[in-house]
């Protein structure tokens, strides 16, 4: 593993990447840094799929970072992720361990692998007022016109789309060479799951999470004082369950529309990862259907251990 500073494991939702990362971490005595934009929030457990039980392998608890670090209602962003990732990465490395970055948020992962130079972006009230009556489709098309990197994977609400445009507008007015990020050499492993199997697992997992109390989880957060608007901002499960709870959708509408949205989200994740390859990052794709021990052996070959 000469010249390797980091192992990155990525894949679409329901691909089994977290379980694999935990088993690899157990083998290497490593620690995991989450690369998921929603798992940073406390009490948003079932809807974000934290599956914290996955971080225990054969009785050994795998240390994890950047999970449960922000309160619901807060709008965590990629700039903060770069900062928090770097702190965790340096801490793990200084203790002589290999950090493993694992997640499905393509922008977050790519921002550290490519060292994108980012700045905190202030609110632009004038821009927000100008865009507030546009539809999500119109805003998404507008966002595509920008040449710089932005996360279109997670843009599934009007508010998130406006924030994305706000970020792009801000960066166009800034000097090109700002906030240098260190170069990190990473071996990247992608978990490649058959599309039909992915669809089956997504549908089964959605129903399982509903049975586990996902509606009650969202209701409890709303009851704690987080506004419906702020919950809808997080998209996917939190968007549709909130709309059900406040009476905008029936239960059947919520389940049907959410299932379609998660399938679309997984497809956008894979589109982002393929784009990462076009942008020069080598991803070693691993078959998700392999038994765990075969996955670990395959990874050890890739890592040259």
Secondary structure, 3 states (H helix, E strand, C coil): CCCCCEEEEEECCCCCHHHHHHHHHHHHCCEEEECCCCCCECCCCCCCCCCHHHHEECCEECCEECCCCECCCCCCCHHHHHHHHHHHHHHHHHCCCCEEEEECCHHHHHHHHCCCCCCCCCCCHHHHHHHCCCCHHHHHHHHHCCCCCCCCCCCCCHHHHHHHHHHHHHHHCCCCCCCCCCCCCEEEEEEECCHHHHHHHHHHHHHHHHHHCHHHHHHHHHHCCCCHHHHHHCCHHHHHHHHHHCCCCCHHHHHHHHHHHHHHHHHHHHHHHHHHHHCCCCEEEEECCCCHHHHHHHHHHHHCC
